[in-house]
């Protein structure tokens, strides 16, 4: 069986947690930050987890992560 290829775009955006779940960066943090509340900007700093329903689909993209 040949090795599976990793989708490099997905590998650059996802990381694995200690428990094996997939971690992602939050959206809406790239520009126009002055108009967003400081509380909201602080929340956007933290990484989010991939939803459990989406994990199987994304595991195919990054099989060795």
Secondary structure, DSSP 8 states (H G I E B T S, - for coil): -------HHHHHH-EE-TTS-EEE--SS-SS--TTS-HHHHHHHHS-EE--HHHHHHHHHHTTT-
